[in-house]
Amino acid sequence: MRVTRYQMLLAATAVLMIGVFCLRAGTVRWVTLSALFATCSLVAALGVLVPEWQMFGPSLCRVQTTQKVVALTFDDGPDPASTPALLDLLARKAVRATFFCVGKCVAQHRELARRIATEKHLVGNHSFAHRWGTNFFGDARLRADLENAQKEITQTVGRVPEFFRPPMMLTNQRVFRVTRALSLTVAGCSIRSYDLQGTSTEAVLHRVLRRVRPGAIIALHDGGVPAERLVDLVERLLDQLHTRGYCCLRLDELSACERAL
């Protein structure tokens, strides 16, 4: 079994704490031990928030390639208020993307989910209920949630999802235990657009484009975003990417670029 960075952090902290306990005494000992414990806790907490750190297991956040290819990913749909307009745009631009769909939204809007797959986009698992507390679920509850989403998506679009993006992209040891058991690859991103934060389209574009590199994975949302704003943002982003010579691929296609190196 592969040793994770979290396990290495715990082991290193334990060794240091034992060393401090043996070599220091009095107030210095307890102050140093407290500082070590606080630092370890802070690093672990940041690892939950930043999947790119690969703290608890391997997340697909970017592909190592020299080709000018990126993946556009959309979370929290399908949303009948915005997803159809986005699909129309992607069809006009001949671009294929990856949609991380919420299981209950798929159940509510099956025809829209089928359209995503029919138009050759990739459908990934974004949990069944997309609860804020998903990261605190125990193994059994988390597995049941992911399995429900897998079942709903598979029955609706006719293909078993191979990628899972955790809600809010929060990770921990349980996420990786459960996804390994379900043969799912955890997918993060290398560029967070923060397109739900209420900032202007120009600000979102600037944030994304200044970080674009070959193999980048860009996180956007089609759920909960007004259609007009979403289409304007994505169209301008696609135009800028095209001007810079980039091609947009599905996440499975982008992943294959790395394997081909």
KOLZAGU-539779 format. One record per atom (N, C-alpha, C): residue number from 1; atom name; z negated, x negated, y. Coordinates in pm, whole numbers, always signed. Example, Ala and Ser with C-alpha at 12.3 -4.5 7.8 and 13.67 -1.06 7.14 Angstrom:
! KOLZAGU-539779
1,N,-780,-1319,-569
1,CA,-780,-1230,-450
1,C,-780,-1320,-330
2,N,-708,-1285,-225
2,CA,-714,-1367,-106
2,C,-787,-1290,+3
This chain:
! KOLZAGU-539779
1,N,+0,-84,-119
1,CA,+0,+0,+0
1,C,+0,-87,+124
2,N,+85,-52,+220
2,CA,+98,-133,+341
2,C,-26,-122,+428
3,N,-75,-237,+476
3,CA,-191,-238,+566
3,C,-144,-201,+705
4,N,-210,-105,+768
4,CA,-170,-61,+902
4,C,-239,-144,+1009
5,N,-189,-135,+1128
5,CA,-251,-207,+1239
5,C,-392,-154,+1267
6,N,-414,-27,+1242
6,CA,-547,+30,+1259
6,C,-645,-34,+1162
7,N,-603,-51,+1037
7,CA,-689,-115,+939
7,C,-715,-261,+975
8,N,-613,-328,+1026
8,CA,-631,-466,+1069
8,C,-726,-474,+1188
9,N,-715,-375,+1279
9,CA,-805,-371,+1395
9,C,-949,-352,+1349
10,N,-970,-260,+1255
10,CA,-1105,-237,+1205
10,C,-1161,-361,+1137
11,N,-1076,-427,+1056
11,CA,-1122,-546,+985
11,C,-1158,-658,+1083
12,N,-1070,-680,+1183
12,CA,-1097,-786,+1281
12,C,-1224,-755,+1361
13,N,-1242,-629,+1397
13,CA,-1361,-590,+1473
13,C,-1487,-611,+1389
14,N,-1480,-575,+1261
14,CA,-1595,-593,+1173
14,C,-1633,-740,+1161
15,N,-1531,-826,+1144
15,CA,-1557,-970,+1133
15,C,-1622,-1023,+1261
16,N,-1569,-982,+1375
16,CA,-1624,-1028,+1503
16,C,-1767,-978,+1523
17,N,-1790,-854,+1484
17,CA,-1924,-798,+1501
17,C,-2026,-870,+1412
18,N,-1985,-904,+1289
18,CA,-2073,-979,+1199
18,C,-2102,-1117,+1259
19,N,-1996,-1179,+1314
19,CA,-2014,-1310,+1375
19,C,-2108,-1305,+1494
20,N,-2091,-1203,+1579
20,CA,-2179,-1188,+1695
20,C,-2323,-1164,+1650
21,N,-2340,-1081,+1548
21,CA,-2475,-1049,+1500
21,C,-2545,-1174,+1448
22,N,-2467,-1262,+1384
22,CA,-2527,-1383,+1326
22,C,-2551,-1492,+1429
23,N,-2464,-1498,+1532
23,CA,-2470,-1611,+1625
23,C,-2537,-1581,+1757
24,N,-2561,-1453,+1786
24,CA,-2624,-1417,+1912
24,C,-2754,-1343,+1884
25,N,-2840,-1341,+1985
25,CA,-2968,-1272,+1969
25,C,-3002,-1197,+2097
26,N,-3096,-1107,+2085
26,CA,-3146,-1037,+2202
26,C,-3043,-948,+2270
27,N,-3054,-942,+2402
27,CA,-2968,-854,+2482
27,C,-2822,-892,+2471
28,N,-2791,-1021,+2467
28,CA,-2653,-1067,+2458
28,C,-2586,-1011,+2333
29,N,-2660,-1011,+2221
29,CA,-2605,-960,+2096
29,C,-2563,-814,+2112
30,N,-2651,-730,+2166
30,CA,-2623,-586,+2171
30,C,-2519,-551,+2276
31,N,-2519,-626,+2384
31,CA,-2415,-602,+2485
31,C,-2277,-639,+2430
32,N,-2270,-751,+2359
32,CA,-2142,-794,+2303
32,C,-2095,-698,+2194
33,N,-2186,-654,+2107
33,CA,-2150,-558,+2002
33,C,-2100,-427,+2062
34,N,-2166,-383,+2167
34,CA,-2124,-259,+2233
34,C,-1985,-274,+2295
35,N,-1960,-389,+2354
35,CA,-1829,-414,+2416
35,C,-1719,-418,+2309
36,N,-1747,-481,+2196
36,CA,-1649,-487,+2087
36,C,-1619,-347,+2033
37,N,-1724,-269,+2013
37,CA,-1706,-133,+1961
37,C,-1626,-47,+2060
38,N,-1657,-60,+2188
38,CA,-1586,+18,+2290
38,C,-1440,-23,+2297
39,N,-1413,-152,+2286
39,CA,-1275,-200,+2292
39,C,-1195,-151,+2172
40,N,-1255,-158,+2054
40,CA,-1189,-109,+1933
40,C,-1158,+40,+1944
41,N,-1254,+116,+1995
41,CA,-1234,+260,+2009
41,C,-1124,+292,+2109
42,N,-1119,+216,+2218
42,CA,-1016,+237,+2320
42,C,-878,+207,+2265
43,N,-865,+96,+2194
43,CA,-735,+59,+2138
43,C,-689,+164,+2036
44,N,-782,+211,+1953
44,CA,-748,+314,+1854
44,C,-705,+443,+1922
45,N,-775,+481,+2029
45,CA,-740,+603,+2102
45,C,-602,+592,+2165
46,N,-571,+476,+2221
46,CA,-438,+455,+2278
46,C,-332,+459,+2169
47,N,-367,+410,+2049
47,CA,-274,+416,+1937
47,C,-240,+558,+1897
48,N,-334,+651,+1912
48,CA,-308,+793,+1887
48,C,-204,+846,+1984
49,N,-214,+804,+2108
49,CA,-127,+855,+2214
49,C,+9,+787,+2219
50,N,+19,+666,+2165
50,CA,+142,+588,+2179
50,C,+194,+551,+2040
51,N,+280,+636,+1981
51,CA,+330,+606,+1846
51,C,+410,+477,+1839
52,N,+464,+431,+1953
52,CA,+540,+305,+1952
52,C,+455,+187,+1909
53,N,+323,+199,+1919
53,CA,+235,+91,+1876
53,C,+229,+79,+1725
54,N,+275,+181,+1652
54,CA,+270,+179,+1506
54,C,+129,+155,+1456
55,N,+31,+214,+1522
55,CA,-108,+187,+1491
55,C,-148,+235,+1351
56,N,-106,+356,+1315
56,CA,-152,+415,+1190
56,C,-45,+418,+1081
57,N,+75,+377,+1115
57,CA,+184,+377,+1019
57,C,+317,+362,+1090
58,N,+426,+352,+1015
58,CA,+557,+328,+1075
58,C,+619,+453,+1135
59,N,+635,+454,+1266
59,CA,+704,+562,+1337
59,C,+842,+514,+1378
60,N,+942,+602,+1363
60,CA,+1076,+569,+1410
60,C,+1081,+600,+1559
61,N,+1069,+496,+1641
61,CA,+1066,+513,+1785
61,C,+1189,+454,+1854
62,N,+1250,+358,+1789
62,CA,+1373,+298,+1841
62,C,+1439,+225,+1727
63,N,+1570,+216,+1730
63,CA,+1645,+146,+1627
63,C,+1692,+12,+1682
64,N,+1673,-93,+1603
64,CA,+1718,-226,+1644
64,C,+1868,-239,+1616
65,N,+1946,-234,+1721
65,CA,+2091,-243,+1708
65,C,+2149,-298,+1837
66,N,+2265,-361,+1826
66,CA,+2334,-408,+1946
66,C,+2439,-307,+1991
67,N,+2462,-203,+1911
67,CA,+2558,-101,+1950
67,C,+2500,-14,+2062
68,N,+2586,+30,+2151
68,CA,+2541,+113,+2264
68,C,+2535,+258,+2217
69,N,+2432,+285,+2138
69,CA,+2411,+419,+2083
69,C,+2266,+460,+2110
70,N,+2247,+589,+2136
70,CA,+2114,+645,+2157
70,C,+2107,+780,+2086
71,N,+1987,+832,+2073
71,CA,+1968,+965,+2015
71,C,+1900,+1055,+2117
72,N,+1960,+1171,+2141
72,CA,+1895,+1275,+2222
72,C,+1818,+1367,+2128
73,N,+1690,+1387,+2157
73,CA,+1609,+1476,+2074
73,C,+1547,+1583,+2163
74,N,+1539,+1705,+2109
74,CA,+1486,+1819,+2184
74,C,+1373,+1884,+2104
75,N,+1260,+1906,+2170
75,CA,+1141,+1959,+2105
75,C,+1112,+2103,+2145
76,N,+1034,+2170,+2059
76,CA,+966,+2297,+2088
76,C,+1053,+2421,+2075
77,N,+1179,+2410,+2033
77,CA,+1263,+2527,+2014
77,C,+1258,+2575,+1870
78,N,+1353,+2663,+1835
78,CA,+1458,+2715,+1922
78,C,+1403,+2820,+2019
79,N,+1457,+2819,+2141
79,CA,+1415,+2909,+2247
79,C,+1537,+2988,+2294
80,N,+1539,+3120,+2272
80,CA,+1656,+3198,+2309
80,C,+1684,+3199,+2458
81,N,+1586,+3159,+2540
81,CA,+1607,+3156,+2684
81,C,+1683,+3032,+2730
82,N,+1685,+2928,+2647
82,CA,+1746,+2802,+2692
82,C,+1832,+2731,+2588
83,N,+1798,+2743,+2462
83,CA,+1872,+2670,+2358
83,C,+2020,+2708,+2352
84,N,+2059,+2835,+2362
84,CA,+2203,+2868,+2356
84,C,+2284,+2798,+2465
85,N,+2230,+2793,+2587
85,CA,+2303,+2726,+2696
85,C,+2313,+2577,+2669
86,N,+2208,+2518,+2613
86,CA,+2213,+2376,+2577
86,C,+2318,+2352,+2469
87,N,+2322,+2437,+2369
87,CA,+2421,+2421,+2262
87,C,+2563,+2436,+2316
88,N,+2583,+2525,+2410
88,CA,+2716,+2539,+2472
88,C,+2756,+2409,+2541
89,N,+2662,+2349,+2612
89,CA,+2690,+2223,+2681
89,C,+2721,+2112,+2582
90,N,+2640,+2098,+2479
90,CA,+2663,+1993,+2379
90,C,+2798,+2010,+2310
91,N,+2838,+2135,+2287
91,CA,+2969,+2161,+2226
91,C,+3082,+2118,+2320
92,N,+3067,+2147,+2449
92,CA,+3170,+2107,+2546
92,C,+3182,+1956,+2554
93,N,+3068,+1888,+2542
93,CA,+3066,+1742,+2554
93,C,+3090,+1673,+2420
94,N,+3103,+1750,+2312
94,CA,+3123,+1695,+2177
94,C,+3010,+1597,+2142
95,N,+2887,+1638,+2169
95,CA,+2769,+1555,+2144
95,C,+2683,+1624,+2038
96,N,+2633,+1545,+1945
96,CA,+2540,+1596,+1844
96,C,+2402,+1539,+1872
97,N,+2303,+1624,+1858
97,CA,+2166,+1586,+1891
97,C,+2073,+1622,+1776
98,N,+1945,+1595,+1796
98,CA,+1842,+1629,+1698
98,C,+1744,+1726,+1763
99,N,+1718,+1837,+1693
99,CA,+1627,+1939,+1742
99,C,+1502,+1942,+1654
100,N,+1387,+1908,+1712
100,CA,+1261,+1919,+1641
100,C,+1207,+2060,+1664
101,N,+1225,+2144,+1563
101,CA,+1198,+2286,+1575
101,C,+1058,+2323,+1525
102,N,+998,+2417,+1595
102,CA,+869,+2472,+1555
102,C,+894,+2581,+1451
103,N,+822,+2574,+1339
103,CA,+848,+2666,+1229
103,C,+841,+2812,+1267
104,N,+740,+2851,+1345
104,CA,+727,+2993,+1381
104,C,+840,+3037,+1474
105,N,+893,+2945,+1555
105,CA,+1008,+2979,+1640
105,C,+1134,+2997,+1556
106,N,+1147,+2917,+1452
106,CA,+1260,+2934,+1360
106,C,+1251,+3070,+1292
107,N,+1129,+3108,+1251
107,CA,+1111,+3238,+1186
107,C,+1145,+3353,+1279
108,N,+1119,+3335,+1408
108,CA,+1144,+3440,+1505
108,C,+1291,+3445,+1550
109,N,+1359,+3331,+1541
109,CA,+1497,+3323,+1593
109,C,+1587,+3253,+1491
110,N,+1599,+3313,+1375
110,CA,+1670,+3250,+1264
110,C,+1818,+3226,+1295
111,N,+1885,+3322,+1359
111,CA,+2027,+3304,+1388
111,C,+2049,+3187,+1483
112,N,+1959,+3170,+1577
112,CA,+1971,+3058,+1670
112,C,+1947,+2926,+1597
113,N,+1851,+2923,+1507
113,CA,+1826,+2802,+1428
113,C,+1948,+2770,+1342
114,N,+2007,+2873,+1284
114,CA,+2127,+2851,+1202
114,C,+2241,+2797,+1288
115,N,+2250,+2845,+1410
115,CA,+2357,+2796,+1497
115,C,+2340,+2647,+1524
116,N,+2216,+2603,+1544
116,CA,+2191,+2460,+1567
116,C,+2248,+2379,+1451
117,N,+2218,+2421,+1328
117,CA,+2264,+2347,+1211
117,C,+2414,+2362,+1191
118,N,+2466,+2482,+1213
118,CA,+2609,+2507,+1195
118,C,+2692,+2419,+1287
119,N,+2641,+2392,+1405
119,CA,+2714,+2310,+1501
119,C,+2687,+2160,+1481
120,N,+2635,+2128,+1362
120,CA,+2622,+1989,+1315
120,C,+2512,+1909,+1384
121,N,+2418,+1978,+1443
121,CA,+2301,+1907,+1495
121,C,+2198,+1893,+1383
122,N,+2109,+1797,+1397
122,CA,+2006,+1773,+1295
122,C,+1881,+1852,+1332
123,N,+1822,+1916,+1234
123,CA,+1699,+1993,+1256
123,C,+1582,+1920,+1193
124,N,+1481,+1890,+1274
124,CA,+1361,+1823,+1225
124,C,+1241,+1915,+1232
125,N,+1131,+1872,+1170
125,CA,+1007,+1948,+1162
125,C,+917,+1910,+1280
126,N,+872,+2014,+1351
126,CA,+781,+1989,+1465
126,C,+653,+2070,+1448
127,N,+612,+2085,+1322
127,CA,+496,+2163,+1279
127,C,+533,+2311,+1276
128,N,+446,+2392,+1215
128,CA,+475,+2535,+1209
128,C,+428,+2608,+1334
129,N,+309,+2577,+1381
129,CA,+252,+2655,+1491
129,C,+244,+2579,+1623
130,N,+264,+2447,+1621
130,CA,+257,+2364,+1742
130,C,+128,+2389,+1819
131,N,+16,+2375,+1750
131,CA,-114,+2393,+1815
131,C,-159,+2263,+1882
132,N,-232,+2277,+1991
132,CA,-284,+2160,+2059
132,C,-381,+2083,+1971
133,N,-447,+2153,+1879
133,CA,-546,+2087,+1795
133,C,-492,+2031,+1665
134,N,-358,+2025,+1650
134,CA,-299,+1978,+1525
134,C,-351,+1839,+1487
135,N,-372,+1753,+1584
135,CA,-414,+1617,+1555
135,C,-556,+1610,+1499
136,N,-628,+1723,+1504
136,CA,-765,+1725,+1450
136,C,-770,+1796,+1315
137,N,-655,+1842,+1264
137,CA,-653,+1908,+1134
137,C,-693,+1811,+1024
138,N,-760,+1862,+922
138,CA,-783,+1784,+802
138,C,-656,+1775,+720
139,N,-658,+1693,+616
139,CA,-538,+1672,+535
139,C,-482,+1803,+481
140,N,-567,+1887,+424
140,CA,-520,+2010,+360
140,C,-456,+2105,+460
141,N,-520,+2123,+575
141,CA,-466,+2215,+675
141,C,-337,+2159,+735
142,N,-333,+2030,+761
142,CA,-212,+1969,+817
142,C,-97,+1980,+718
143,N,-126,+1954,+591
143,CA,-20,+1963,+491
143,C,+33,+2106,+480
144,N,-56,+2204,+483
144,CA,-12,+2344,+475
144,C,+77,+2379,+593
145,N,+41,+2330,+712
145,CA,+120,+2359,+832
145,C,+260,+2298,+820
146,N,+265,+2171,+779
146,CA,+396,+2105,+767
146,C,+479,+2166,+655
147,N,+414,+2201,+545
147,CA,+488,+2262,+435
147,C,+544,+2398,+475
148,N,+469,+2476,+551
148,CA,+519,+2604,+599
148,C,+643,+2585,+688
149,N,+637,+2484,+775
149,CA,+753,+2457,+860
149,C,+871,+2408,+777
150,N,+845,+2320,+680
150,CA,+953,+2272,+593
150,C,+1021,+2389,+521
151,N,+941,+2479,+468
151,CA,+995,+2593,+393
151,C,+1077,+2684,+483
152,N,+1025,+2714,+602
152,CA,+1095,+2804,+693
152,C,+1227,+2744,+740
153,N,+1223,+2617,+776
153,CA,+1344,+2552,+825
153,C,+1447,+2539,+713
154,N,+1402,+2498,+595
154,CA,+1494,+2479,+482
154,C,+1562,+2610,+445
155,N,+1484,+2717,+435
155,CA,+1541,+2846,+397
155,C,+1636,+2899,+503
156,N,+1612,+2863,+628
156,CA,+1694,+2916,+737
156,C,+1822,+2837,+756
157,N,+1813,+2705,+758
157,CA,+1931,+2624,+790
157,C,+1997,+2563,+667
158,N,+1930,+2570,+551
158,CA,+1991,+2521,+428
158,C,+1983,+2372,+407
159,N,+1894,+2305,+481
159,CA,+1877,+2160,+463
159,C,+1730,+2125,+484
160,N,+1678,+2042,+396
160,CA,+1538,+2001,+406
160,C,+1522,+1898,+519
161,N,+1434,+1924,+615
161,CA,+1411,+1824,+721
161,C,+1361,+1692,+664
162,N,+1410,+1584,+720
162,CA,+1366,+1452,+676
162,C,+1281,+1380,+781
163,N,+1276,+1436,+901
163,CA,+1197,+1376,+1009
163,C,+1092,+1476,+1058
164,N,+975,+1423,+1093
164,CA,+868,+1504,+1151
164,C,+824,+1440,+1281
165,N,+821,+1520,+1386
165,CA,+764,+1474,+1513
165,C,+636,+1552,+1539
166,N,+523,+1485,+1545
166,CA,+396,+1555,+1567
166,C,+394,+1620,+1705
167,N,+326,+1734,+1718
167,CA,+309,+1794,+1850
167,C,+248,+1694,+1948
168,N,+306,+1689,+2068
168,CA,+264,+1594,+2171
168,C,+278,+1448,+2126
169,N,+340,+1427,+2011
169,CA,+359,+1293,+1953
169,C,+229,+1219,+1932
170,N,+123,+1292,+1900
170,CA,-6,+1231,+1868
170,C,-10,+1199,+1720
171,N,-55,+1079,+1686
171,CA,-59,+1038,+1546
171,C,-201,+992,+1508
172,N,-225,+994,+1379
172,CA,-349,+939,+1324
172,C,-325,+910,+1176
173,N,-427,+865,+1105
173,CA,-410,+830,+964
173,C,-369,+950,+879
174,N,-423,+1068,+911
174,CA,-390,+1188,+832
174,C,-242,+1223,+843
175,N,-185,+1209,+962
175,CA,-43,+1238,+980
175,C,+42,+1156,+884
176,N,+9,+1030,+869
176,CA,+90,+944,+783
176,C,+62,+968,+635
177,N,-61,+1003,+600
177,CA,-88,+1037,+461
177,C,-10,+1161,+419
178,N,-13,+1262,+504
178,CA,+54,+1387,+469
178,C,+205,+1372,+471
179,N,+260,+1304,+570
179,CA,+405,+1289,+576
179,C,+457,+1203,+461
180,N,+380,+1104,+418
180,CA,+422,+1026,+301
180,C,+429,+1116,+178
181,N,+331,+1203,+164
181,CA,+329,+1293,+48
181,C,+446,+1391,+50
182,N,+492,+1425,+168
182,CA,+602,+1521,+182
182,C,+737,+1452,+202
183,N,+741,+1321,+190
183,CA,+865,+1242,+207
183,C,+928,+1265,+344
184,N,+844,+1271,+446
184,CA,+891,+1287,+583
184,C,+873,+1156,+660
185,N,+969,+1125,+745
185,CA,+959,+1010,+834
185,C,+905,+1056,+968
186,N,+800,+992,+1017
186,CA,+743,+1027,+1147
186,C,+835,+972,+1256
187,N,+874,+1058,+1348
187,CA,+966,+1020,+1455
187,C,+896,+1031,+1590
188,N,+890,+919,+1659
188,CA,+841,+919,+1797
188,C,+960,+909,+1890
189,N,+949,+822,+1988
189,CA,+1061,+799,+2079
189,C,+1036,+668,+2152
190,N,+1137,+617,+2218
190,CA,+1120,+501,+2304
190,C,+1125,+540,+2451
191,N,+1171,+665,+2478
191,CA,+1179,+713,+2616
191,C,+1124,+855,+2622
192,N,+1012,+873,+2690
192,CA,+959,+1006,+2715
192,C,+1011,+1052,+2851
193,N,+1077,+1167,+2853
193,CA,+1135,+1214,+2979
193,C,+1030,+1280,+3069
194,N,+922,+1332,+3010
194,CA,+823,+1410,+3084
194,C,+891,+1521,+3163
195,N,+987,+1588,+3097
195,CA,+1065,+1691,+3165
195,C,+991,+1822,+3180
196,N,+870,+1832,+3123
196,CA,+789,+1953,+3139
196,C,+683,+1937,+3247
197,N,+686,+1825,+3318
197,CA,+579,+1797,+3413
197,C,+603,+1855,+3552
198,N,+715,+1925,+3571
198,CA,+741,+1986,+3700
198,C,+804,+1893,+3803
199,N,+839,+1771,+3761
199,CA,+906,+1679,+3854
199,C,+1053,+1717,+3868
200,N,+1117,+1663,+3969
200,CA,+1256,+1697,+3996
200,C,+1349,+1641,+3889
201,N,+1467,+1699,+3880
201,CA,+1568,+1649,+3786
201,C,+1601,+1503,+3815
202,N,+1608,+1470,+3943
202,CA,+1639,+1331,+3981
202,C,+1533,+1236,+3930
203,N,+1407,+1277,+3939
203,CA,+1298,+1191,+3893
203,C,+1303,+1173,+3742
204,N,+1333,+1281,+3669
204,CA,+1344,+1271,+3524
204,C,+1460,+1181,+3485
205,N,+1574,+1198,+3550
205,CA,+1691,+1114,+3522
205,C,+1660,+968,+3547
206,N,+1597,+939,+3658
206,CA,+1563,+800,+3691
206,C,+1470,+741,+3585
207,N,+1372,+820,+3544
207,CA,+1276,+773,+3444
207,C,+1345,+741,+3312
208,N,+1439,+825,+3272
208,CA,+1509,+804,+3145
208,C,+1608,+688,+3155
209,N,+1692,+691,+3256
209,CA,+1803,+595,+3263
209,C,+1756,+451,+3284
210,N,+1643,+432,+3351
210,CA,+1598,+294,+3372
210,C,+1544,+231,+3244
211,N,+1523,+313,+3140
211,CA,+1470,+261,+3014
211,C,+1571,+266,+2900
212,N,+1692,+309,+2930
212,CA,+1793,+319,+2824
212,C,+1831,+181,+2774
213,N,+1825,+164,+2643
213,CA,+1867,+43,+2575
213,C,+1940,+83,+2447
214,N,+2020,-7,+2389
214,CA,+2080,+26,+2259
214,C,+1974,+64,+2156
215,N,+1997,+176,+2087
215,CA,+1903,+221,+1986
215,C,+1790,+307,+2037
216,N,+1794,+345,+2164
216,CA,+1685,+424,+2222
216,C,+1682,+565,+2166
217,N,+1562,+621,+2157
217,CA,+1541,+759,+2118
217,C,+1479,+830,+2238
218,N,+1549,+930,+2290
218,CA,+1510,+997,+2413
218,C,+1450,+1133,+2379
219,N,+1329,+1159,+2428
219,CA,+1259,+1285,+2401
219,C,+1273,+1380,+2518
220,N,+1334,+1496,+2491
220,CA,+1350,+1604,+2588
220,C,+1297,+1733,+2525
221,N,+1306,+1844,+2597
221,CA,+1260,+1973,+2546
221,C,+1365,+2080,+2570
222,N,+1386,+2164,+2469
222,CA,+1465,+2286,+2491
222,C,+1376,+2408,+2489
223,N,+1254,+2394,+2444
223,CA,+1158,+2504,+2444
223,C,+1076,+2504,+2571
224,N,+1072,+2619,+2637
224,CA,+988,+2632,+2757
224,C,+1048,+2574,+2883
225,N,+1178,+2543,+2883
225,CA,+1246,+2489,+3000
225,C,+1351,+2590,+3046
226,N,+1354,+2625,+3175
226,CA,+1458,+2717,+3223
226,C,+1597,+2665,+3191
227,N,+1686,+2753,+3145
227,CA,+1818,+2711,+3099
227,C,+1895,+2636,+3206
228,N,+1891,+2685,+3328
228,CA,+1968,+2620,+3436
228,C,+1921,+2477,+3459
229,N,+1789,+2459,+3461
229,CA,+1734,+2325,+3481
229,C,+1769,+2234,+3363
230,N,+1756,+2287,+3242
230,CA,+1784,+2208,+3122
230,C,+1929,+2163,+3118
231,N,+2021,+2255,+3141
231,CA,+2164,+2223,+3136
231,C,+2200,+2122,+3245
232,N,+2147,+2141,+3363
232,CA,+2176,+2047,+3473
232,C,+2127,+1907,+3437
233,N,+2006,+1898,+3385
233,CA,+1950,+1767,+3349
233,C,+2032,+1701,+3240
234,N,+2059,+1773,+3132
234,CA,+2128,+1712,+3018
234,C,+2272,+1677,+3053
235,N,+2338,+1762,+3129
235,CA,+2477,+1730,+3165
235,C,+2484,+1604,+3250
236,N,+2396,+1593,+3347
236,CA,+2395,+1473,+3431
236,C,+2356,+1349,+3350
237,N,+2264,+1365,+3258
237,CA,+2226,+1253,+3172
237,C,+2342,+1210,+3083
238,N,+2411,+1305,+3023
238,CA,+2526,+1271,+2938
238,C,+2635,+1202,+3017
239,N,+2658,+1248,+3138
239,CA,+2761,+1184,+3221
239,C,+2723,+1040,+3254
240,N,+2595,+1017,+3285
240,CA,+2550,+881,+3315
240,C,+2556,+791,+3192
241,N,+2519,+844,+3078
241,CA,+2526,+765,+2956
241,C,+2671,+730,+2923
242,N,+2761,+826,+2940
242,CA,+2903,+800,+2915
242,C,+2955,+692,+3010
243,N,+2917,+699,+3136
243,CA,+2959,+599,+3234
243,C,+2912,+459,+3194
244,N,+2797,+452,+3134
244,CA,+2740,+323,+3093
244,C,+2789,+279,+2956
245,N,+2875,+358,+2896
245,CA,+2934,+320,+2767
245,C,+2853,+357,+2646
246,N,+2758,+449,+2659
246,CA,+2674,+488,+2546
246,C,+2730,+610,+2473
247,N,+2707,+610,+2343
247,CA,+2742,+722,+2257
247,C,+2613,+783,+2202
248,N,+2609,+916,+2196
248,CA,+2491,+986,+2147
248,C,+2508,+1023,+2000
249,N,+2408,+990,+1919
249,CA,+2411,+1019,+1776
249,C,+2291,+1104,+1737
250,N,+2301,+1167,+1619
250,CA,+2185,+1232,+1560
250,C,+2087,+1124,+1515
251,N,+1963,+1163,+1492
251,CA,+1862,+1065,+1456
251,C,+1892,+999,+1322
252,N,+1944,+1074,+1226
252,CA,+1978,+1013,+1097
252,C,+2095,+916,+1112
253,N,+2189,+948,+1200
253,CA,+2302,+858,+1224
253,C,+2256,+732,+1296
254,N,+2167,+748,+1392
254,CA,+2114,+632,+1464
254,C,+2036,+542,+1369
255,N,+1956,+601,+1283
255,CA,+1880,+524,+1186
255,C,+1970,+443,+1095
256,N,+2085,+500,+1059
256,CA,+2180,+430,+973
256,C,+2237,+307,+1042
257,N,+2243,+307,+1175
257,CA,+2294,+190,+1248
257,C,+2206,+69,+1222
258,N,+2075,+90,+1213
258,CA,+1982,-20,+1186
258,C,+2001,-70,+1043
259,N,+2017,+23,+950
259,CA,+2033,-19,+811
259,C,+2162,-97,+790
260,N,+2259,-75,+881
260,CA,+2388,-141,+865
260,C,+2388,-284,+921
261,N,+2280,-322,+990
261,CA,+2276,-457,+1048
261,C,+2270,-565,+940
